[in-house]
Amino acid sequence: MRVLVTGAAGFIGSTYVHLLRGEHDVTVLDKLTYAGRRENLPDEVELIVGSIEDRDLVFELAGDMDAVVNFAAESHVDRSIADQEAFARTHVIGTGVLLDAVRERGVPRFLQVSTDEVYGSIAEGSFTERSPLDPSSPYSATKAGGDLLVSAHWHTYGVEAVICRGSNNYGPRQYPEKLIPLCVLNAFSGDPLPVYGDGRQVRNWLYVEDFCRAIHTVLLHGRAGEAYNAGGPDECENLEVVRRILELTGRDESLIEHVRDRPGHDRRYSLSSEKLRAELGWEPRVRFAEGLERTVEWYRDNEWWWGRIRSGEYREYYEQHYGRALG
């Protein structure tokens, strides 16, 4: 297949491109914001630097494609709380441009990469694809808006579109504003590990390679007009995740620093993957303990990747957000 993968210079998208490597003809469209990097991608993959809101560019690229997979996203909840405009542009307007191009240029297949956060928080049990969307942040609200546009294009125009929603992803090449890479790198350098509120928020952790296999399975075999949930095999409180990172990095719990909780912080996410398992045969392969150990080792072995990040714009963001400078 000829596949246009948008937003693929970031964390999950680049993992997906590595999965497709050698099997499909991949073109990447990415505007290379702070979390997108050319070095995340295989050297042989064509990268077009641009935005999914650029109608002329998107229509030009879509004409030669057999499928479009949309990873393009502003991905950090905290940043959406501070400034929601970029999230609305990318998640809603940009998704709409992609859908228009897919419809008008006759692209046979479209996949929207989404998140468990569109469902909001759940005290017990797990969300299914029939659960109502009830987002809690500007990030998740705009992601839900994009998902609804995808569904509307299926119902209104018959666009062959599917949605794959993942639980909390983790693994190599994740930008260190997210909990796991942030705490791993802080532990390496002896900086405090910030934990929101009491740290008892529960997340359903999914290793990034498992999510990318789910995405490709849905692209190839999912029923048009349907959404599929890909949940991780393990749930864990954030505070327990931080403690495991301290063990793996040889640090003690004196580095844990409880900070003011995020506004509107969802208490628990949990996705049921029964539909994806039963209909398409997908199963997660990596349990959280193994995946976290792999992740810590990757960051330990790849300081070339994260060293420049912690010396640039990220330091300013970190100090502004957490009220203290990195060491």
Backbone bond lengths (Angstrom), bond angles and torsions (degrees), N, CA, C in turn:
res aa  C-N    CA-C-N  psi(-1)  N-CA   C-N-CA  omega(-1)  CA-C   N-CA-C  phi
1 M - - - 1.467 - - 1.514 110.82 -
2 R 1.312 114.41 150.81 1.472 121.43 168.17 1.525 106.49 -96.41
3 V 1.342 115.74 116.64 1.465 120.64 -171.78 1.520 110.02 -122.19
4 L 1.326 116.20 126.37 1.461 121.47 170.59 1.521 107.00 -93.54
5 V 1.332 116.41 119.40 1.455 121.59 -179.40 1.525 107.12 -113.14
6 T 1.328 116.54 114.47 1.456 120.64 -177.61 1.526 109.97 -93.77
7 G 1.336 115.82 145.70 1.459 120.69 -179.48 1.509 113.77 67.35
8 A 1.323 116.89 26.68 1.469 120.58 -170.86 1.518 114.15 -89.96
9 A 1.330 118.68 3.86 1.459 119.47 174.15 1.521 111.53 -89.27
10 G 1.327 117.12 1.60 1.453 121.71 176.75 1.520 111.87 -92.35
11 F 1.303 115.99 -163.11 1.461 123.69 -170.85 1.536 113.16 -65.25
12 I 1.336 117.41 -65.27 1.457 119.96 -174.93 1.529 110.42 -73.41
13 G 1.316 116.88 -41.98 1.459 119.87 -178.74 1.515 113.66 -59.56
14 S 1.335 116.91 -41.60 1.465 118.83 179.99 1.526 111.10 -67.73
15 T 1.327 117.23 -34.17 1.462 119.82 175.82 1.520 110.17 -63.74
16 Y 1.326 116.90 -39.63 1.463 121.22 177.76 1.533 111.13 -63.51
17 V 1.325 117.03 -42.36 1.460 120.40 179.55 1.529 110.64 -63.18
18 H 1.321 117.00 -40.44 1.470 119.45 175.71 1.530 110.72 -62.18
19 L 1.329 117.71 -35.25 1.465 121.29 177.20 1.528 111.45 -64.51
20 L 1.335 117.35 -38.65 1.464 121.67 -178.30 1.526 112.97 -80.29
21 R 1.308 116.25 -11.96 1.467 122.61 -173.00 1.535 111.38 -51.73
22 G 1.318 116.17 125.41 1.456 121.36 177.11 1.508 114.65 85.62
23 E 1.339 117.82 -13.46 1.468 120.70 -178.20 1.519 112.69 -104.93
24 H 1.339 117.52 -28.81 1.452 121.49 -177.60 1.526 109.46 -137.62
25 D 1.322 115.83 159.34 1.464 122.71 178.34 1.525 107.74 -88.75
26 V 1.336 116.51 106.09 1.463 121.65 -170.54 1.524 110.84 -107.01
27 T 1.334 115.64 132.79 1.453 122.95 168.15 1.521 107.82 -118.28
28 V 1.327 116.79 134.24 1.459 122.15 -178.90 1.524 109.61 -108.06
29 L 1.329 115.96 132.08 1.459 122.24 170.60 1.527 107.59 -114.22
30 D 1.333 116.77 119.28 1.463 120.85 -177.52 1.520 108.45 -150.91
31 K 1.342 116.98 138.55 1.467 118.39 179.90 1.525 112.80 -90.22
32 L 1.338 116.53 4.23 1.465 122.14 173.91 1.524 111.55 53.15
33 T 1.324 115.72 57.59 1.450 119.95 169.99 1.529 108.35 -72.83
34 Y 1.327 117.40 -171.24 1.459 120.81 -173.74 1.529 113.14 -56.34
35 A 1.338 118.44 -28.32 1.465 120.88 -176.13 1.521 113.46 -97.61
36 G 1.335 117.87 -2.00 1.458 121.57 179.16 1.522 111.07 -105.33
37 R 1.338 116.81 131.94 1.475 119.85 -174.89 1.525 109.93 -140.11
38 R 1.320 115.97 135.79 1.469 120.68 179.92 1.519 111.76 -59.60
39 E 1.337 117.25 -35.26 1.455 119.85 -177.03 1.525 113.05 -70.44
40 N 1.331 117.68 -8.46 1.461 119.75 173.47 1.521 112.57 -72.38
41 L 1.332 116.91 -19.58 1.457 122.21 -172.08 1.526 111.76 -101.24
42 P 1.336 117.51 151.81 1.470 119.68 171.99 1.528 110.68 -59.35
43 D 1.327 116.86 146.48 1.465 120.98 -175.05 1.523 112.59 -59.73
44 E 1.334 116.77 -33.59 1.464 119.81 -173.02 1.525 113.57 -80.51
45 V 1.317 118.36 -8.52 1.461 121.31 -177.44 1.524 110.01 -79.95
46 E 1.328 116.04 133.57 1.460 120.92 178.50 1.526 109.90 -75.89
47 L 1.326 116.05 126.94 1.461 122.52 177.81 1.521 109.47 -112.99
48 I 1.324 116.06 122.29 1.460 122.68 171.53 1.526 107.25 -103.10
49 V 1.319 117.07 120.89 1.462 120.73 179.97 1.523 108.13 -86.68
50 G 1.321 115.43 114.63 1.455 120.55 -178.95 1.505 110.89 179.23
51 S 1.308 115.84 179.03 1.461 122.71 -172.78 1.521 111.02 -110.84
52 I 1.324 117.49 147.43 1.461 120.07 175.79 1.523 111.84 -71.95
53 E 1.321 118.18 -11.78 1.463 119.91 174.40 1.529 112.12 -81.22
54 D 1.330 117.96 -8.57 1.467 123.12 -179.71 1.527 108.48 -81.36
55 R 1.318 116.48 95.38 1.465 121.85 -172.69 1.523 112.35 -59.28
56 D 1.326 118.29 -45.57 1.466 120.76 -177.15 1.522 110.71 -61.86
57 L 1.325 116.78 -45.01 1.466 120.90 -179.15 1.523 110.76 -65.31
58 V 1.324 117.15 -46.39 1.467 120.84 -178.06 1.521 110.73 -62.70
59 F 1.323 118.08 -43.89 1.463 120.66 179.97 1.530 110.72 -64.00
60 E 1.321 116.92 -37.56 1.461 120.19 178.28 1.528 111.29 -64.02
61 L 1.311 117.13 -45.68 1.461 120.77 -178.03 1.524 112.21 -70.40
62 A 1.322 117.12 -37.29 1.467 120.30 -173.89 1.517 112.93 -67.24
63 G 1.317 117.68 -25.33 1.457 120.65 -174.83 1.509 114.53 -60.73
64 D 1.329 118.53 -24.41 1.461 121.91 -176.96 1.521 113.16 -103.14
65 M 1.323 118.51 11.08 1.462 120.23 -169.17 1.529 112.98 -105.72
66 D 1.330 114.29 150.55 1.465 121.73 171.56 1.527 111.33 -94.18
67 A 1.317 116.27 -19.39 1.464 120.55 179.66 1.522 109.73 -158.00
68 V 1.328 115.76 151.55 1.461 123.16 171.84 1.521 107.38 -124.29
69 V 1.339 116.53 128.38 1.459 122.23 177.74 1.529 106.82 -118.17
70 N 1.328 116.33 119.93 1.468 120.80 -171.66 1.523 112.28 -103.03
71 F 1.350 115.19 102.67 1.459 122.47 171.65 1.523 112.05 -97.91
72 A 1.328 117.94 -10.29 1.465 120.96 -171.51 1.523 110.52 -57.08
73 A 1.320 116.23 122.73 1.460 120.17 -176.03 1.521 110.74 -162.82
74 E 1.313 114.02 149.21 1.460 121.41 162.92 1.525 104.51 -91.55
75 S 1.324 117.78 115.90 1.461 117.94 -157.75 1.527 116.79 -107.07
76 H 1.326 119.26 0.01 1.464 117.85 -172.98 1.522 110.89 -110.57
77 V 1.329 116.84 121.07 1.460 122.07 -176.98 1.530 111.01 -56.29
78 D 1.334 117.34 -44.20 1.466 119.95 -177.31 1.524 111.60 -58.59
79 R 1.317 116.73 -40.12 1.468 119.33 179.75 1.524 110.85 -68.51
80 S 1.334 117.82 -32.94 1.465 120.08 178.70 1.529 111.35 -67.92
81 I 1.321 116.97 -31.90 1.463 120.88 178.36 1.524 110.24 -68.36
82 A 1.329 116.03 -35.17 1.464 120.70 179.82 1.522 112.55 -78.02
83 D 1.360 117.31 -32.59 1.467 120.87 -175.59 1.525 108.48 -158.56
84 Q 1.336 116.73 102.21 1.456 120.29 -173.04 1.527 114.28 -86.15
85 E 1.321 118.37 -13.91 1.468 120.66 -169.59 1.532 112.21 -60.76
86 A 1.324 117.25 -45.90 1.462 119.79 -178.74 1.525 111.14 -62.24
87 F 1.324 117.04 -32.83 1.457 121.28 -179.87 1.522 110.71 -67.75
88 A 1.321 116.86 -41.59 1.459 120.45 178.07 1.527 111.15 -65.54
89 R 1.337 116.55 -41.01 1.472 119.33 -179.76 1.523 110.96 -61.67
90 T 1.327 116.28 -49.06 1.464 119.34 -175.08 1.527 111.73 -73.11
91 H 1.332 116.48 -49.88 1.465 119.77 -170.74 1.520 113.34 -75.14
92 V 1.322 117.86 -31.48 1.460 120.30 -176.51 1.529 111.13 -105.04
93 I 1.328 116.84 -60.42 1.462 119.37 -177.15 1.527 110.47 -64.98
94 G 1.329 117.22 -45.97 1.460 119.99 -179.27 1.520 112.77 -62.73
95 T 1.337 116.38 -42.79 1.466 119.29 177.42 1.520 110.63 -61.97
96 G 1.328 116.78 -38.83 1.458 119.89 177.21 1.522 112.61 -62.07
97 V 1.315 117.80 -40.86 1.468 121.42 177.01 1.527 110.49 -61.98
98 L 1.319 116.89 -45.37 1.470 119.81 178.44 1.525 111.37 -59.67
99 L 1.324 117.13 -43.50 1.462 120.73 -179.11 1.524 111.37 -65.37
100 D 1.329 116.79 -39.87 1.467 119.82 175.89 1.521 110.50 -60.33
101 A 1.326 116.66 -43.20 1.465 120.53 -178.70 1.525 110.82 -66.15
102 V 1.312 117.06 -42.84 1.463 121.10 179.16 1.531 110.10 -60.00
103 R 1.326 116.13 -43.24 1.467 120.02 -178.94 1.530 111.70 -68.83
104 E 1.319 116.33 -49.25 1.462 119.57 -172.63 1.517 112.94 -77.09
105 R 1.332 117.96 -27.67 1.470 120.26 179.16 1.533 112.54 -95.78
106 G 1.327 116.71 2.06 1.457 120.16 173.46 1.517 114.85 72.01
107 V 1.333 118.29 32.70 1.469 121.40 177.31 1.530 108.29 -70.60
108 P 1.332 118.40 128.41 1.467 120.27 -172.92 1.527 115.67 -68.45
109 R 1.345 118.49 -21.59 1.465 118.56 -170.95 1.522 110.34 -151.13
110 F 1.341 115.80 140.01 1.469 121.91 176.44 1.517 108.61 -134.57
111 L 1.334 116.81 134.62 1.460 121.29 174.93 1.518 109.80 -124.83
112 Q 1.324 115.45 129.44 1.452 122.95 176.26 1.528 108.95 -101.15
113 V 1.335 116.71 122.25 1.462 121.52 176.52 1.521 108.00 -87.65
114 S 1.331 116.16 123.73 1.462 119.91 -175.17 1.527 110.33 -131.88
115 T 1.319 115.69 -165.21 1.460 121.64 -166.28 1.528 111.34 -140.65
116 D 1.327 115.79 153.83 1.461 120.46 174.56 1.521 112.29 -64.85
117 E 1.326 117.77 -19.13 1.464 120.27 -175.28 1.526 113.29 -67.56
118 V 1.341 117.43 -16.16 1.472 118.55 177.96 1.524 111.32 -66.07
119 Y 1.328 118.03 -20.27 1.465 121.48 179.64 1.530 112.94 -85.42
120 G 1.325 117.65 -13.81 1.450 120.60 -175.44 1.516 111.48 83.02
121 S 1.322 116.47 -154.52 1.462 122.50 -175.38 1.523 110.18 -100.98
122 I 1.341 116.38 149.71 1.458 121.36 178.99 1.533 108.60 -135.42
123 A 1.342 116.86 127.87 1.460 120.57 -175.33 1.517 112.30 -73.63
124 E 1.326 117.40 -37.05 1.461 121.36 179.25 1.521 109.12 -150.77
125 G 1.337 115.87 160.57 1.455 119.63 -176.03 1.520 111.65 75.96
126 S 1.320 116.80 -165.18 1.461 121.93 -176.35 1.526 110.79 -138.37
127 F 1.313 115.68 146.88 1.456 120.21 175.77 1.524 110.46 -70.73
128 T 1.334 116.22 141.76 1.454 122.16 169.21 1.524 108.41 -111.90
129 E 1.320 115.89 175.83 1.458 120.46 179.59 1.524 112.26 -65.89
130 R 1.324 117.52 -16.12 1.467 121.49 177.62 1.531 112.52 -87.61
131 S 1.322 117.62 -8.03 1.465 120.82 179.76 1.530 110.18 -66.07
132 P 1.338 117.66 142.87 1.470 119.55 178.61 1.525 111.08 -68.81
133 L 1.317 115.68 149.39 1.460 120.53 174.71 1.529 108.29 -77.98
134 D 1.328 116.07 129.41 1.470 121.44 -176.61 1.526 109.17 -146.16
135 P 1.337 117.61 64.74 1.468 120.83 -173.66 1.516 112.50 -68.23
136 S 1.357 115.02 153.93 1.466 121.13 -174.00 1.520 114.57 -114.07
137 S 1.330 118.43 -13.19 1.468 121.61 -175.70 1.525 109.45 -131.68
138 P 1.331 117.95 163.01 1.460 119.03 174.18 1.526 112.59 -57.34
139 Y 1.338 117.32 -34.86 1.467 120.05 176.07 1.521 110.87 -58.97
140 S 1.333 116.72 -56.50 1.457 119.68 -174.95 1.525 112.23 -70.30
141 A 1.336 117.33 -31.69 1.465 120.29 178.22 1.523 111.09 -64.61
142 T 1.321 117.27 -42.54 1.464 119.46 179.58 1.527 111.51 -73.31
143 K 1.337 117.76 -32.49 1.464 119.84 173.18 1.532 110.17 -63.73
144 A 1.317 117.01 -41.87 1.459 120.45 176.83 1.530 110.80 -62.03
145 G 1.345 116.07 -38.77 1.458 119.35 176.72 1.518 112.32 -59.81
146 G 1.337 116.86 -42.13 1.454 120.27 176.46 1.516 112.37 -63.36
147 D 1.338 116.28 -42.00 1.465 120.11 178.02 1.523 111.39 -60.64
148 L 1.329 116.58 -41.71 1.456 119.79 -179.69 1.522 111.85 -66.72
149 L 1.324 117.32 -34.00 1.465 119.87 174.13 1.527 111.07 -63.37
150 V 1.336 116.47 -40.47 1.461 120.18 178.26 1.524 109.94 -60.23
151 S 1.327 116.92 -48.33 1.463 121.02 178.80 1.530 111.13 -61.02
152 A 1.337 116.57 -40.09 1.458 120.18 -179.95 1.526 111.52 -64.08
153 H 1.320 116.86 -38.05 1.470 119.40 179.71 1.526 111.45 -69.81
154 W 1.312 117.66 -29.89 1.459 120.03 173.28 1.533 110.51 -68.18
155 H 1.324 116.72 -48.69 1.455 120.43 -176.46 1.532 112.53 -70.66
156 T 1.328 117.12 -37.66 1.458 120.92 -174.64 1.522 112.92 -85.07
157 Y 1.331 116.37 -43.43 1.461 120.47 -172.23 1.530 113.89 -113.74
158 G 1.321 117.15 -8.31 1.461 118.96 -178.09 1.515 113.91 75.76
159 V 1.336 117.49 22.05 1.466 120.42 177.94 1.536 109.09 -63.84
160 E 1.318 116.36 133.08 1.472 122.01 -179.13 1.535 108.59 -77.01
161 A 1.317 114.85 80.04 1.464 121.15 -173.02 1.518 110.79 -119.61
162 V 1.340 115.62 144.92 1.460 123.14 176.12 1.527 108.51 -135.29
163 I 1.326 115.38 160.25 1.464 121.98 179.38 1.520 108.25 -125.88
164 C 1.328 116.75 138.07 1.467 121.49 173.47 1.525 108.03 -125.23
165 R 1.327 116.10 118.95 1.466 122.00 -178.07 1.524 109.37 -107.41
166 G 1.333 116.42 126.86 1.451 121.20 -178.62 1.511 112.40 -109.03
167 S 1.326 115.39 153.54 1.459 120.24 171.19 1.531 108.70 -81.28
168 N 1.330 118.05 -172.31 1.465 121.10 -173.11 1.520 111.70 -59.17
169 N 1.326 115.47 116.25 1.463 120.99 179.21 1.522 110.97 -87.93
170 Y 1.317 115.81 152.11 1.459 122.38 174.84 1.523 107.75 -152.20
171 G 1.332 116.49 161.40 1.455 120.75 179.86 1.517 111.42 145.62
172 P 1.327 117.86 -169.71 1.465 122.21 -178.51 1.524 112.76 -63.48
173 R 1.331 115.46 150.18 1.459 124.72 173.42 1.523 113.58 70.57
174 Q 1.328 118.18 20.88 1.471 120.24 175.35 1.518 109.49 -86.96
175 Y 1.328 116.01 130.10 1.464 121.08 -177.27 1.531 109.77 -60.74
176 P 1.331 118.36 136.02 1.468 120.92 -168.65 1.515 116.20 -79.06
177 E 1.324 118.38 30.82 1.460 120.70 166.26 1.524 110.35 -89.35
178 K 1.342 117.06 -17.02 1.468 122.47 -179.06 1.525 109.80 -84.43
179 L 1.332 116.20 157.69 1.462 122.05 -168.97 1.520 113.59 -52.29
180 I 1.325 117.98 -54.02 1.466 119.42 -171.47 1.528 112.01 -67.52
181 P 1.347 120.57 -54.55 1.468 117.38 -179.98 1.523 113.10 -65.23
182 L 1.333 117.79 -34.34 1.463 120.16 177.44 1.525 110.20 -58.63
183 C 1.334 116.08 -48.63 1.465 119.54 -176.80 1.524 112.11 -71.87
184 V 1.323 117.84 -34.35 1.466 120.25 177.03 1.523 110.21 -61.79
185 L 1.334 117.09 -48.97 1.463 119.95 -176.88 1.525 111.38 -70.46
186 N 1.324 118.01 -36.25 1.463 119.41 175.58 1.522 110.88 -64.00
187 A 1.327 116.55 -39.60 1.460 119.67 178.25 1.524 111.00 -64.25
188 F 1.319 117.72 -40.97 1.461 120.34 177.54 1.526 111.43 -55.75
189 S 1.340 116.37 -40.72 1.460 120.65 -173.66 1.527 113.06 -95.92
190 G 1.334 117.75 -1.10 1.451 120.82 179.59 1.509 114.89 79.09
191 D 1.345 117.36 16.54 1.460 121.27 176.21 1.526 109.97 -81.60
192 P 1.339 117.80 156.28 1.468 120.37 175.48 1.529 111.17 -59.89
193 L 1.340 115.73 148.82 1.456 122.21 177.38 1.530 107.98 -102.20
194 P 1.339 119.16 105.39 1.465 121.17 -175.51 1.527 111.64 -73.53
195 V 1.328 116.06 132.15 1.458 122.76 179.72 1.524 107.77 -125.08
196 Y 1.343 116.82 122.70 1.463 120.34 -179.12 1.527 111.11 -66.85
197 G 1.343 116.35 131.30 1.454 122.27 174.25 1.513 112.40 55.28
198 D 1.343 115.86 -132.81 1.460 119.86 -179.78 1.523 113.04 -85.82
199 G 1.343 116.93 -5.62 1.461 119.94 178.07 1.515 114.55 75.79
200 R 1.324 117.91 9.95 1.459 121.17 -176.01 1.534 112.82 -91.20
201 Q 1.319 117.13 9.81 1.458 120.07 176.32 1.542 109.09 -65.46
202 V 1.309 116.22 136.84 1.469 121.54 -175.88 1.528 109.83 -105.12
203 R 1.316 115.27 132.26 1.461 121.08 177.68 1.528 109.86 -126.66
204 N 1.325 114.31 150.68 1.464 123.77 -178.77 1.537 106.05 -101.96
205 W 1.345 117.02 102.25 1.465 121.55 -167.24 1.528 112.13 -88.54
206 L 1.345 115.27 131.65 1.464 122.75 -176.72 1.519 109.17 -129.22
207 Y 1.339 116.77 120.64 1.458 120.65 179.55 1.527 109.22 -64.95
208 V 1.316 117.15 137.55 1.460 122.06 -168.66 1.527 112.82 -59.31
209 E 1.319 118.28 -35.85 1.469 119.41 179.48 1.521 111.13 -66.49
210 D 1.326 117.64 -34.47 1.459 120.59 176.58 1.530 110.72 -65.36
211 F 1.328 116.91 -41.26 1.467 119.28 178.22 1.523 110.95 -64.15
212 C 1.320 117.28 -40.67 1.462 119.95 -179.31 1.526 111.64 -65.95
213 R 1.320 117.14 -34.53 1.471 119.31 173.98 1.524 110.25 -65.76
214 A 1.331 117.33 -38.19 1.460 120.76 176.81 1.527 110.94 -62.49
215 I 1.324 116.55 -45.44 1.461 121.55 179.85 1.527 110.73 -57.82
216 H 1.326 116.76 -46.43 1.462 119.05 -177.19 1.528 111.47 -69.72
217 T 1.314 116.32 -35.25 1.461 119.65 176.23 1.531 110.71 -62.29
218 V 1.325 116.39 -43.47 1.467 120.22 178.64 1.525 110.80 -66.68
219 L 1.330 117.55 -40.16 1.464 120.52 178.17 1.529 110.97 -57.59
220 L 1.324 116.12 -45.48 1.462 120.50 -174.55 1.529 112.66 -79.09
221 H 1.324 117.41 -36.55 1.460 119.59 -167.15 1.526 115.53 -126.32
222 G 1.332 118.43 -8.54 1.459 119.98 -178.36 1.524 112.12 -67.73
223 R 1.322 116.01 151.71 1.465 121.80 178.87 1.524 109.88 -77.71
224 A 1.313 116.34 130.66 1.460 120.99 -179.51 1.524 110.44 -57.08
225 G 1.334 114.92 140.21 1.449 121.29 -179.27 1.508 114.60 85.30
226 E 1.332 117.43 0.56 1.463 121.67 -175.52 1.529 111.30 -106.73
227 A 1.327 115.41 154.46 1.465 122.34 169.94 1.518 108.30 -109.44
228 Y 1.336 115.71 149.15 1.463 122.13 179.35 1.519 108.60 -132.80
229 N 1.319 116.55 130.58 1.467 122.64 177.23 1.521 110.57 -91.72
230 A 1.328 115.59 135.57 1.466 121.58 173.63 1.520 108.13 -120.38
231 G 1.324 116.21 101.20 1.452 121.56 -179.45 1.512 111.65 -100.99
232 G 1.322 115.75 151.72 1.460 120.72 178.70 1.514 112.13 -75.41
233 P 1.334 117.09 165.47 1.464 121.14 -177.43 1.520 114.02 -80.66
234 D 1.341 118.44 -10.88 1.464 120.69 -173.84 1.518 111.16 -137.78
235 E 1.348 115.53 142.14 1.456 122.05 170.94 1.520 109.20 -108.22
236 C 1.334 115.36 148.00 1.463 118.79 -176.81 1.521 108.78 -157.65
237 E 1.329 116.74 141.03 1.458 120.80 174.02 1.526 109.89 -70.01
238 N 1.334 115.57 147.34 1.467 119.88 -179.83 1.527 111.82 -56.91
239 L 1.314 116.94 -40.17 1.465 119.99 -178.85 1.530 111.08 -63.72
240 E 1.319 117.03 -36.68 1.459 120.05 177.41 1.519 111.07 -68.90
241 V 1.337 117.65 -36.28 1.464 121.09 175.46 1.528 109.87 -59.42
242 V 1.323 116.21 -46.10 1.462 120.91 -179.50 1.533 110.45 -62.30
243 R 1.318 118.00 -41.81 1.462 120.83 178.45 1.523 111.52 -62.87
244 R 1.333 117.35 -39.01 1.467 119.84 178.11 1.525 111.14 -65.83
245 I 1.337 116.20 -37.58 1.467 119.44 177.47 1.524 110.28 -63.47
246 L 1.310 117.35 -41.38 1.466 120.65 178.32 1.530 110.55 -61.09
247 E 1.328 117.79 -41.06 1.459 120.64 177.30 1.520 111.49 -62.35
248 L 1.328 117.09 -44.60 1.463 121.46 -176.81 1.523 112.58 -70.31
249 T 1.333 117.17 -23.61 1.467 120.60 -179.38 1.532 112.29 -102.37
250 G 1.332 117.25 2.49 1.458 120.93 177.21 1.512 114.29 72.69
251 R 1.326 117.05 25.87 1.469 121.28 178.98 1.527 110.06 -107.83
252 D 1.347 116.98 163.56 1.457 119.07 -179.73 1.527 110.65 -106.92
253 E 1.332 115.49 170.11 1.450 120.92 -171.58 1.523 114.28 -73.03
254 S 1.310 117.49 -2.89 1.469 119.36 176.10 1.533 111.20 -65.49
255 L 1.341 117.41 -16.96 1.464 120.80 178.67 1.528 112.66 -79.25
256 I 1.321 118.70 -13.04 1.468 120.63 179.32 1.524 110.01 -68.59
257 E 1.328 115.97 129.98 1.462 121.59 179.67 1.532 108.70 -130.30
258 H 1.321 116.75 110.34 1.464 120.43 176.87 1.524 109.13 -74.72
259 V 1.335 116.00 128.32 1.459 121.84 -178.07 1.527 109.17 -120.46
260 R 1.313 115.76 167.63 1.467 121.27 -179.32 1.521 110.63 -54.80
261 D 1.328 116.12 134.56 1.461 120.78 -175.40 1.522 111.13 -67.37
262 R 1.315 114.83 153.36 1.461 122.05 176.13 1.535 109.63 -66.95
263 P 1.343 119.03 137.73 1.472 120.20 175.76 1.528 111.00 -60.01
264 G 1.345 116.23 133.12 1.454 120.42 177.75 1.514 114.50 66.58
265 H 1.325 117.48 25.31 1.466 121.90 -173.59 1.533 110.46 -64.37
266 D 1.345 116.81 121.43 1.460 121.00 176.26 1.523 109.72 -65.63
267 R 1.331 115.98 137.62 1.463 120.39 -174.85 1.525 112.59 -81.79
268 R 1.309 116.98 -38.42 1.467 118.78 -176.66 1.522 109.92 -151.64
269 Y 1.333 115.62 136.33 1.462 122.70 170.64 1.528 108.00 -116.90
270 S 1.329 115.82 143.87 1.458 119.65 173.47 1.518 108.58 -159.04
271 L 1.331 115.93 128.27 1.458 121.45 -179.42 1.522 111.09 -112.65
272 S 1.315 116.22 135.48 1.458 121.19 168.08 1.525 108.99 -86.30
273 S 1.328 116.66 129.64 1.470 121.82 178.13 1.520 111.53 -103.66
274 E 1.325 117.58 17.02 1.462 120.94 -172.61 1.527 111.91 -59.25
275 K 1.320 117.28 -40.80 1.467 120.54 -179.86 1.527 111.17 -62.77
276 L 1.323 116.79 -45.22 1.459 121.45 -179.74 1.532 111.14 -66.88
277 R 1.307 116.28 -37.59 1.466 120.66 177.75 1.526 110.99 -67.55
278 A 1.338 116.10 -49.53 1.460 120.66 -173.01 1.529 112.45 -71.13
279 E 1.332 116.64 -42.05 1.463 119.59 -175.16 1.522 113.42 -84.20
280 L 1.325 116.76 -36.90 1.465 119.79 -171.07 1.521 114.18 -119.67
281 G 1.326 118.15 -4.76 1.465 121.00 172.99 1.510 115.96 77.80
282 W 1.341 118.12 16.18 1.462 120.37 179.28 1.520 110.94 -79.15
283 E 1.326 115.99 142.63 1.462 122.80 173.32 1.527 108.64 -141.11
284 P 1.347 118.59 138.59 1.465 118.90 172.05 1.521 109.75 -68.96
285 R 1.319 117.01 141.59 1.460 122.15 -176.34 1.524 113.66 -104.00
286 V 1.324 117.15 -22.58 1.466 120.98 -170.25 1.527 109.59 -110.88
287 R 1.328 116.56 116.32 1.453 120.93 174.43 1.516 109.57 -74.25
288 F 1.331 116.25 159.17 1.457 120.68 -171.36 1.530 112.68 -62.26
289 A 1.320 118.25 -41.55 1.468 119.94 -178.13 1.522 110.83 -59.99
290 E 1.330 116.51 -44.11 1.467 120.06 179.03 1.517 111.23 -68.12
291 G 1.335 117.00 -44.89 1.454 120.27 -177.92 1.511 112.51 -64.25
292 L 1.331 117.60 -38.15 1.461 120.10 179.10 1.526 110.21 -66.68
293 E 1.310 117.24 -40.06 1.469 119.98 177.90 1.524 110.69 -63.25
294 R 1.330 117.05 -43.11 1.476 120.81 176.46 1.528 110.41 -59.04
295 T 1.323 115.77 -43.01 1.460 121.03 -176.54 1.523 111.50 -64.89
296 V 1.324 116.78 -46.18 1.462 120.56 178.60 1.526 110.18 -60.45
297 E 1.327 116.96 -42.39 1.468 120.16 179.84 1.522 111.00 -63.93
298 W 1.343 117.05 -38.37 1.466 119.17 -179.92 1.528 110.08 -63.08
299 Y 1.313 117.95 -45.24 1.464 119.70 179.88 1.534 110.86 -67.54
300 R 1.316 116.65 -34.10 1.463 119.50 177.41 1.534 110.79 -64.01
301 D 1.313 117.57 -36.51 1.458 122.16 -175.73 1.523 114.04 -89.47
302 N 1.343 118.43 -4.97 1.468 120.00 -171.85 1.535 112.25 -131.55
303 E 1.328 114.70 52.23 1.461 118.19 177.55 1.526 111.43 -62.20
304 W 1.337 117.24 -26.63 1.470 120.11 176.69 1.526 111.27 -57.07
305 W 1.345 116.75 -30.08 1.461 121.49 -176.67 1.520 111.38 -78.52
306 W 1.342 116.78 -43.38 1.469 118.93 -173.10 1.519 114.51 -101.12
307 G 1.319 118.66 -12.67 1.460 120.22 -176.03 1.512 113.15 -59.88
308 R 1.328 116.99 -44.26 1.462 120.81 -179.09 1.524 111.55 -68.57
309 I 1.331 116.78 -32.11 1.463 119.98 179.82 1.528 109.98 -61.94
310 R 1.307 116.24 -47.26 1.461 119.88 -175.88 1.529 112.73 -73.26
311 S 1.311 117.62 -5.72 1.463 119.63 178.14 1.528 112.27 -106.14
312 G 1.351 117.66 0.85 1.455 120.25 -175.37 1.518 114.11 -115.23
313 E 1.347 115.19 -135.65 1.469 122.02 -176.88 1.518 112.10 -55.94
314 Y 1.304 115.72 -31.37 1.460 120.78 -178.45 1.527 112.22 -58.30
315 R 1.329 116.68 -37.72 1.469 119.85 -179.90 1.529 110.63 -62.26
316 E 1.326 116.63 -40.84 1.461 120.33 178.78 1.529 110.67 -65.98
317 Y 1.340 115.86 -44.01 1.461 119.71 178.41 1.526 110.19 -60.67
318 Y 1.316 116.62 -45.36 1.461 121.06 -176.90 1.530 110.86 -61.17
319 E 1.319 116.65 -46.12 1.462 120.38 -178.18 1.521 111.07 -64.76
320 Q 1.333 116.53 -40.81 1.458 120.17 179.77 1.529 110.62 -66.72
321 H 1.335 116.50 -39.11 1.460 120.34 -173.84 1.524 112.58 -78.89
322 Y 1.339 116.60 -41.23 1.461 120.08 -174.36 1.531 114.09 -103.40
323 G 1.351 116.27 -4.98 1.443 119.63 175.99 1.510 115.04 73.25
324 R 1.316 117.13 18.44 1.475 121.59 175.92 1.527 108.12 -152.03
325 A 1.325 115.23 151.38 1.464 121.19 179.52 1.521 110.36 -84.69
326 L 1.339 115.30 152.37 1.453 119.74 170.99 1.518 109.18 -70.41
327 G 1.340 115.87 148.59 1.468 119.59 178.37 1.504 112.44 -71.54
